[in-house]
Amino acid sequence: MDELWSEDILGADFRALTLPLEPDDEGQRVATLVAYEPEGSRLPGSESGRLGPEPLLPEPEARLRDDQPPVRAVLYLHGFSDYFFQVELAGTLHERGWAFFALDLHKYGRSLRPGQTPGFATSLDDYDADLEAAIAALRRRLAKRAAERSVQLQDPHLDLHQEWKRSPDPAPSPVVELVLMAHSTGGLTAALWASRNPGRIAGLVLNSPWLDTQGSALLRSAAQGILDTVSRLRPKARLRLPELGLYFRSISDTRDGEWTIDPAWRPETGFPIRAGWLAAVLAGQATLARGISIEAPVLVLCSTASTISATWNDAMLETDTVLDVTPMVRRAAELGRCVTIRRLPGAMHDVFLSRRDVRRAAIDAAAWWLDAYVPTQSSHSPMAVTASDDDRG
């Protein structure tokens, strides 16, 4: 398949691929897969972003051996009113031997098109198509990388494009140990997907997942009943909820935070909350409340405390200001038989955007857990072709 990868907005170390999806009443939908491919690990001949008109395949004798170790890969999923920009996370996991990918869901970030309602969906199951397309695309990308590496190890000076022309048969795909990593509402979506798709992933890492809503079960049930009625009649009706922008203030480098954020993709007060979307979230949380069992091991990362307030205070720089971590942790413990919960003092809602020492602790905790539950069988990064590798040729 001839796929057009282009340089991503995050710079030359990142590549992006648009994934077409089925249209809806607002027109064509797409998702966007982002790959972290720093210098030295990029596909040969892809400096312009294009993989080339010929399929990237090696000679048969250079194709993958049956005993080649699995490729370990992470697919990152963002939350509501969000998109992928966590570059430190990508770089650190790459250094530790993980192929890193991220997905901007349809109607979010890189995938938001003119005339579309930002972040809108009437069921979290709608994102199944995004995830399936992304997983298929990242497997193709990794197969091409593994095939190229196999050829280069045999002859670093080989003209790969000429070899691909002479060898049109598809290369076998490597075994991919895939871990899904997801934040906030994306964490809810990922948990539900994982429970419906046993055996598809090797692990699930949840970053402050929105697994439950603050308040009594009776209140939540009543709210969901009202929302269900409204969402059937006017699914895109905007709910008039407080729009404070305090979390944006804590992370944006234009306020008190450290991160450069696109205000069109992550507005200061967030996307408008629509009845159909909130009903979908509550329905997903109700499914969790009835009980699910995720087969894969699960890691949950979150803060030790929340600060839910309508006015700013500096505690918001070191606590979760979006979700109440108490019901989050309680529900997280029920996700499956193998659940690890790591609460991080000083962490914000997105633990990987916290102050430097806290986010380093969060990344280290995730990397340690990943190595423990998805151990490597090779000391080399699956995405890298290093000088020492070339020397072996």
N, C-alpha and C positions, 0 to 999 in steps of 0.2 A: 504493500500500500504506500502510495506517495503522499507523505504528510508534510505539511508546511509548518515548521517550527520557526518562530521569529524571536529576535531579542526581546526580552521582557522589559517592562518599565523599571524593574529593580536593577537593571544594568546587564553588562555583558556576561556575567556569571549565571544568569538565569535565562531560560528559554520558555516560550509559551506556545501552546497548541490549542486552537479553537476546535471544540467538539460539537458538531451539529446535533441537535435534539429535535424531537417532534414539536411542531408549532402548537400554540394555543390561541385563545381568542385575541391575544395581543401581538400575534405574529410569530416569526421564527425565534426559537429559543436556542441558546448555546450554553455550554459550560466551557471553562478554560482550565487546562492542565498546565501547571508551571513545573519545570524541572530545574534543579540546581546542578549546573554543570560548569564548575570553575575551570580556568585555564589548565590544560593538561589532561582533562577528562572529557573534552568536547568531541563530538563526532567528527572524524576527518572530513574535510570538504564542506563543513556546515558553518563556516565562519559568517556567512551571510544569513544563516538561519535556516536555509533550505537543505534538506537531506540529499538532494540531488534527484535527477529524473530516473536513475536506475535504482533498483532495490539494493539495499546495503547487505549483501550476502557474501560469505567467503566461499572458497573452494570446498568441495565435499570433504577432502581429507583434513581440512583445518576446522571443520565445524565442531560444535560442542561435544565433549566426551561425556559418556554416561556418568562418570565419576566426578564431574565438575561440581563443586560445592554450590549450595543454593545461594541466590542473591538476596540479601536482606534489604527491604525497601520500606519506606514510610510514606504514607499518603495523608497529608494534613488537610483538615476540613475546618473552615472558619465558622464564626457564629453569625447572629443576626446583625444587620447593619454593619457589615464587616467585609474584609477581603484579606488575602494573604500578603503580608509584608514582614514577617518574622525572620529576617535574614540571619540573625545570630543563631537561631535554632537550626536553620538549614545548614549553615556552615559547620556547626559543632557536630551534628549528627553525621554529616558527610565525612568529617575527619575521623570519626569513630567507626567508619566502615559501612554506613548506611546510604543507599541511594535515596535521595530526598525529592519528593514530589508534593505539590499542593494543588488543591482544586478550588477554583472560584465557581460556586454553584450558579445555575441560571438566575438571571435578574439580580446578580450581585457583582460588584467590582468590575473585573475585566469582562464579565459576561453580561453586564447590564446594557441594554440597547435602547435607543430613543423610543419613547412611547410606551415603555414597559413600566409596570408598577414595581418599584424597587422592593426586593425581598419577598414578594407575594407568592404564597402557595396556599392551597386549601387542604393539603394533606402532606405530612412529612414523607409519605411514600412516594411523592412526586420526585424526590431526589434520588430514587433508585436508579433511574435512567442516567443521571449524571455520574453516579458512582460506577455503574457498569461500564460506561463509556471511558471513564478515566482509568479504571483498572485494566481494561483491554489495551488502551493506548500506552500506559506505562509498561505493560508487559512487552509490547512490540518494541518500545524504545530500549528496554533492557536487553531484549534478544539481539537487537542490532549492535548494541554496545559489546555484548559478550562475544558475538561473532567477529567483530572487528578486532577485539583484543586478542582473540585466538589466532587470527591471521598475523597480527603485528608481533606477537611473541615468537612466531616462526620466522618472520622476515620483516623487520621494522621498516625496510625500504621498499616494500611491495606497493605497487600502484593499485590501491584498493578499488578505484573506480573501474579499471580495466578488468580486475578479477570479478567484480560484480556483474559486468556485462557478459562475461563468459559463463556465469553460474546463476541462472535465473530461478533455481529451485529455492523454496523458502528454507531458512535455517531453523533448526529446532529451537524452541524457547527454553531458556534455563528455568530451573525450579525457582520460584520467587516466594520467599518468606515475607509476606506482606503484613505490616502493622498499620492499622488505622488510628490516626491521632486527631482528636477533634475538640473544639472549644465551644462552650456555652450551649446555644441552641444546636449547633453542629454536633455537640456531644450527645444530645438527646436523639438526634437523627441517626448518628452512628451507632448508638446502643441498640436502637430498634432494628436497624439494618443488620447488625451483627447477630441479633437473636433470631432473625428470620433466615439468616444465611450461615448456618453452622458449617465449620470446616473451611470457610473462605479466607479467613485471616488467621495469622499466628498470634496476634495480640491486639489489644485495644487500649489506647492511652487517652484518657479524658481529662481535659484541662478546664476546671470549674464548670462542669456540665450542668445544664438547666434540667435537672431530673424531677424536680418537684416545685410547687408554688407555695409560698408562704401563706399560712392561714389554715383553718380547720378543713377537714374533708367535706363537711356539710356545706361550708361556704364555697369551696371550690366546685362542688357538684352543682350548686345553684347557679354559680357564674357560668359554668360550662353550658347548662341548659339554656340560659338566656342567650349566650353567644351562639349556640347552635341554631337557634331560631333566627337571629339577626343575620348570621352568616349564610343561611339558606336563601334569604330574601335579598340581602345586599352584602355579598361577601367582601366587597372592597370598601365598605363603609369605614370611614376613619373614626377611631375611638379617641375621644378627647382625654388623653392622659397627660400627666405632668411631663414637660420636656425641659429638663434642667441642664443637661450638658456637663454634669459634674465628672462623669467618667472620662469624657473627652478631655476635660481640663487636666486630668491626672496623667494622661498618656501623650498628649500632643506637645510637640516642641514649640508650638505657638502659645502654649499656656505654661503649665507646671511640669510637663512630661518631657520625654526624650525623643519621641518618634515623629518622623515626617509622615503625615497622613493626608491622603487625598480627600478633601472635604466633600467631593461629589460622591465618592464611594463609601465614605464613613462620615456623614454629616455630624456637626457638633451635637445636635439634639437627637440624632438617630433618624432612621426612616420612620415615617408615620406608621402607627400600629393599625392594622386592618382587622376587621372582625373575623374574616375567614382565616387569616393567618393565626390569630390568637386561639381560635377554636381548634385549629390543627395542632398547636402546641399542647393545649390542655388535653386533647384526645390522646396524644402521644404519651403524656404524663399519666393519664388514666390507664393506659396499657401497662406501663411500668408498675403502677400501683397494684394492678391485678396479678402481677408477677410474670417475669420473664427469666430465662436462664441462658446466659451467654456462655458458650462452650469455651471460647478462648480466654486466656488469662487477661485480667483487667487491672490497669493502674489508674487511680484517680488522684490528680494533683489539685490542691486548692489552698486557700488561705486558712489561717487559724481563726479569723474573725471577719465580721462584716460591719460596714458603716452605712446604714440606710438612712439618709437624711436629705431634707430639701435644701439645706444650706451647706456651703463649703466649710470643711475644716481639714487640717493637715493630715489627720488620720486616714483620709481618703487616698493618700499616697502609699499606704502600706496595709490596706485592707480591701476586701471585696465590696465595692459600692454598688454592684448591680444585683447580686443574688445573695440570699441568706444561706450561709454555708452549713447551718445546722440541719435543715431538712435535706440539703444536698448530700451530706455525708451519710445521713440515715438511709436514704434511698440507694445510695451508691453501694452500700454493703450488701444489698439484696440483688445485685445485678447478675451474679453467677456464683459458682463454687470456688473460684480462685480470684479474689479481689484484694488488691493492695491499695490502701489509702494513705497518702502522704500529705500531711498538712504543713504548710510552709509559713512560718512567722514572717510578717512583712510583705506577703504576696498580695498583689492586686487581683482583679477579676481575671485577666489574662496573666497567668503566672509568668509567662515568658516575656511580658512587657514590664515587669516589676523593676525596681532599682537593681543595679548591676549585681550586687552580691546575692540578692534573692533569686534573680533569674538564672544566675550561674548555678545556684544550688538546685533550682528546679530542673535545669537541663541535665545536671549531673545525676540527679535522682532518676530522671527518665532514662538516661543512657545506661545507668547501672541496672535498672529494672529490665531494660531491653536485652542487655547482655545476659542477664540471669535467665530470662524466660524464652528468649530467641537467640541462643548462643551462636556465635560465629563458627564457621568451619574453615575460615581462611583469614589470615592476618592482613590481607589487602582489601582496600575499599573496592566494592564492585563497580564503582564508576570511574576509577582512576587508572590511567596508564602512566606509570612513573618511570623515572630514568632507570631504576634498578630493574624494572620489568623489561624495558627495552634492551638493557645490557644482556639479559638472558637469551635474547634472540640470536 
